[in-house]
């Protein structure tokens, strides 16, 4: 259960939605919210007394602003406020680690150039460096359906994602769609002659094996909601996931972020990072 939930606030247009979602989440888990606003330090100049001025900076106005902002939203959950000066993503990670937080809820902002820069400097860094799940808020398209999309690679990191996705689908009366992306073998790479017959036979066999592997992985887990199991093919995992999401118009994507090993970072770099920047629905990235 998420008892300690860190919520970075930047007063952007989506901040209100983030705060209200966090309040609802904390209400379900009897958790406590930790709101953080980070102000960047002023540009450094070298006139006498400048650094002394920085050391004497007053945070009271920033805390009052944050307190006023939250009071207007009439939150029901217990919460704590904090403000700091410095680099936002470093301060967010510092707070998450010092609290041993159970969840981070933050905005992804837009897909404008400014939004991509924000993702690159803040959300991306947080996703890579914290050791707890992260919920990335994005405004759902109006046509989004009650479908929770869960990509699987059959690793142990997927198990808590399946459990969380089932609980989410149960609460929202949604359907689970489990997908596994398989990369077709290019036999020409091995010097074999092209053969449509051979390729089709191998493709069908691989799909059957993929479904068997999915059944074996999921059948040991308790799933209490309607669900669908799909094997996809393509040369890019994240592109096929995006295409399927648009096809079924799922309302949320839930996946494993893996760990901080080299393999985990490669996964984040090739799949999670791309989806974080390009998919148009909220994302829940589970990390432990």
C-alpha positions in Angstrom: 0.0 0.0 0.0 1.2 3.5 -0.8 1.5 5.2 2.6 4.0 7.9 1.6 3.2 9.6 -1.7 5.5 12.4 -3.0 3.8 14.9 -5.3 6.0 17.6 -7.0 4.1 20.8 -7.7 5.0 23.4 -10.3 1.8 25.4 -10.6 1.3 24.5 -14.2 -2.1 24.0 -15.8 -2.1 20.3 -14.9 -1.0 20.7 -11.3 -4.5 20.9 -10.0 -5.4 17.6 -11.6 -2.3 16.0 -10.2 -3.1 17.2 -6.7 -6.7 16.0 -6.8 -5.6 12.6 -8.1 -3.1 12.3 -5.4 -5.7 13.2 -2.8 -8.0 10.5 -4.1 -5.1 8.0 -4.2 -4.1 8.7 -0.6 -7.7 8.4 0.5 -7.9 4.8 -0.9 -4.6 3.8 0.8 -4.9 5.8 4.0 -1.6 7.4 2.9 0.0 10.7 3.5 0.9 13.2 0.8 4.3 15.0 0.6 4.0 18.1 -1.6 7.2 19.6 -2.9 7.8 22.8 -4.9 11.3 23.5 -6.0 12.5 27.0 -7.0 15.5 27.4 -9.1 18.4 29.5 -7.7 18.9 32.9 -9.3 21.5 33.3 -11.9 24.9 33.6 -10.3 26.8 36.9 -10.6 30.0 37.8 -8.8 29.3 41.1 -7.2 30.3 41.3 -3.5 27.7 39.9 -1.1 25.8 37.9 -3.8 26.4 34.5 -2.2 25.6 35.9 1.2 22.3 37.0 -0.2 21.6 33.5 -1.5 22.4 32.0 1.8 19.9 34.3 3.5 17.0 33.4 1.1 13.6 33.2 2.7 11.4 30.3 2.0 8.4 31.5 4.0 6.7 33.2 1.0 7.1 30.0 -1.2 5.6 27.9 1.5 2.7 30.3 2.0 2.0 30.2 -1.7 2.0 26.4 -1.7 -0.2 26.3 1.4 -2.7 28.7 -0.1 -2.8 26.8 -3.4 -3.6 23.5 -1.6 -6.1 25.0 0.8 -8.2 26.2 -2.1 -8.5 22.6 -3.3 -10.0 21.4 0.0 -8.0 18.2 0.3 -9.3 15.4 2.5 -6.0 13.5 3.0 -3.2 14.3 5.5 -0.3 16.1 3.9 2.9 17.9 4.5 4.5 20.8 2.6 8.1 21.4 1.7 10.0 23.9 -0.5 13.6 23.9 -1.6 15.9 25.8 -3.9 18.0 24.0 -6.6 17.6 21.6 -9.5 14.0 20.2 -9.4 14.8 16.6 -10.4 17.6 16.3 -7.8 15.4 17.6 -5.0 12.5 15.4 -6.0 14.8 12.3 -5.9 16.3 13.4 -2.6 12.9 13.7 -1.0 11.7 10.4 -2.3 14.8 8.6 -1.1 14.9 10.3 2.3 11.2 9.4 3.0 11.6 5.9 1.5 8.4 6.9 -0.4 6.0 4.3 -1.8 4.9 6.3 -4.8 5.6 9.4 -6.9 2.7 11.1 -8.7 3.8 13.8 -11.1 2.8 15.5 -14.4 4.3 14.7 -17.8 3.2 18.0 -19.3 2.7 18.4 -23.0 4.3 17.1 -26.2 5.4 20.6 -27.2 9.1 21.3 -27.5 9.0 22.8 -24.0 7.2 19.7 -22.7 9.9 17.4 -24.2 12.6 19.5 -22.5 10.7 19.2 -19.2 10.4 15.5 -19.7 14.1 15.2 -20.5 15.3 17.2 -17.5 12.8 16.2 -14.8 10.4 13.3 -15.4 13.0 11.2 -17.2 15.6 11.6 -14.5 13.1 10.8 -11.7 11.9 7.7 -13.5 15.4 6.4 -13.8 16.7 7.2 -10.3 13.9 6.6 -7.8 13.3 3.1 -6.4 9.5 3.2 -6.1 6.6 3.2 -8.5 5.7 6.4 -10.5 2.4 7.5 -11.8 2.8 9.9 -14.8 -0.3 12.1 -15.2 -1.5 12.8 -18.7 -4.9 14.0 -19.8 -6.9 11.1 -21.2 -8.4 11.5 -24.7 -12.2 11.8 -24.6 -12.6 8.6 -26.5 -10.4 6.6 -24.0 -12.1 3.3 -22.9 -12.0 1.5 -19.6 -9.1 -0.7 -20.7 -5.8 -1.2 -18.7 -3.0 -2.1 -21.0 -0.2 -4.2 -19.5 2.9 -5.1 -21.6 4.6 -8.3 -20.4 8.1 -9.7 -20.9 7.5 -12.6 -18.3 10.2 -11.3 -15.9 9.6 -11.3 -12.2 9.3 -7.5 -12.3 6.0 -8.0 -14.2 4.3 -9.8 -11.3 3.6 -6.8 -9.0 2.5 -4.8 -12.1 -0.2 -7.5 -12.9 -1.4 -7.3 -9.3 -1.6 -3.5 -9.3 -3.3 -3.5 -12.7 -5.9 -6.0 -11.5 -6.6 -3.9 -8.5 -6.9 -0.8 -10.7 -9.2 -2.5 -13.2 -11.3 -3.9 -10.3 -11.8 -0.5 -8.8 -12.5 1.3 -12.1 -14.6 -1.6 -13.6 -12.1 -1.9 -16.4 -10.8 -4.7 -18.6 -7.2 -5.9 -18.6 -5.4 -6.3 -21.9 -2.1 -8.2 -21.5 0.2 -7.9 -24.5 3.5 -9.5 -25.4 5.6 -8.2 -28.3 7.7 -10.7 -30.3 10.3 -9.7 -32.8 10.1 -11.9 -36.0 13.3 -13.6 -37.0 14.9 -12.2 -40.2 16.2 -15.5 -41.8 18.0 -13.6 -44.5 20.4 -12.4 -41.8 21.5 -16.0 -41.5 22.0 -16.5 -45.2 18.8 -18.4 -45.8 16.8 -17.8 -49.0 13.6 -15.9 -48.6 10.6 -18.1 -48.4 7.0 -17.0 -47.7 6.1 -20.5 -46.7 8.9 -20.8 -44.1 8.3 -17.3 -42.7 4.6 -17.9 -42.2 5.1 -21.3 -40.5 7.7 -19.9 -38.2 5.5 -16.9 -37.4 2.5 -19.0 -36.5 4.6 -21.3 -34.4 6.1 -18.3 -32.5 2.6 -16.8 -31.9 1.5 -20.1 -30.4 4.5 -20.3 -28.2 4.0 -16.7 -27.1 0.4 -17.4 -26.0 1.5 -20.5 -24.2 4.2 -18.5 -22.4 1.7 -15.8 -21.5 -0.8 -18.4 -20.2 1.9 -20.1 -18.1 2.9 -16.7 -16.6 -0.6 -15.4 -15.8 -2.4 -18.6 -14.8 -0.5 -18.7 -11.5 -1.8 -15.2 -10.6 -5.2 -14.2 -9.4 -7.1 -12.1 -12.0 -10.6 -11.1 -11.0 -11.6 -8.9 -13.9 -12.4 -9.5 -17.6 -9.1 -9.8 -19.5 -7.6 -10.3 -23.0 -4.3 -11.9 -23.9 -2.6 -10.7 -27.2 0.7 -11.5 -28.9 1.9 -8.7 -31.2 4.7 -8.8 -33.8 6.9 -6.0 -34.9 10.5 -4.8 -35.1 10.0 -2.3 -32.3 8.4 -3.1 -29.0 7.3 0.4 -28.0 5.9 1.2 -31.5 3.7 -1.9 -31.4 2.5 -1.1 -27.9 1.6 2.4 -29.0 -0.2 1.1 -32.1 -2.2 -1.3 -30.0 -3.0 1.4 -27.4 -4.4 3.6 -30.1 -6.3 0.7 -31.7 -8.1 -0.3 -28.5 -8.1 3.3 -27.0 -6.9 2.1 -23.6 -7.2 4.6 -20.8 -3.9 3.8 -19.0 -0.6 2.0 -19.6 0.9 0.0 -16.7 4.4 -1.6 -17.0 7.5 -2.6 -15.2 10.4 -0.2 -15.1 12.8 -3.0 -14.0 15.7 -2.2 -11.8 18.9 -0.2 -12.0 21.0 -2.9 -13.5 22.5 -2.4 -17.0 19.7 -4.5 -18.4 17.1 -2.4 -16.6 18.6 0.8 -17.9 18.5 -0.5 -21.4 14.9 -1.4 -21.0 14.1 2.0 -19.8 16.0 3.6 -22.6 14.4 1.6 -25.4 10.8 1.2 -24.3 9.7 3.1 -21.2 11.5 6.3 -22.2 9.9 6.4 -25.6 6.4 5.6 -24.3 6.8 8.2 -21.6 7.4 10.9 -24.3 5.0 9.8 -27.0 2.0 7.9 -25.6 -1.1 10.0 -24.9 -2.5 8.4 -21.8 -1.4 8.2 -18.2 1.4 5.7 -17.3 2.1 3.8 -14.2 5.7 2.6 -14.0 6.4 0.0 -11.3 9.8 -0.1 -9.7 10.9 -1.9 -6.6 
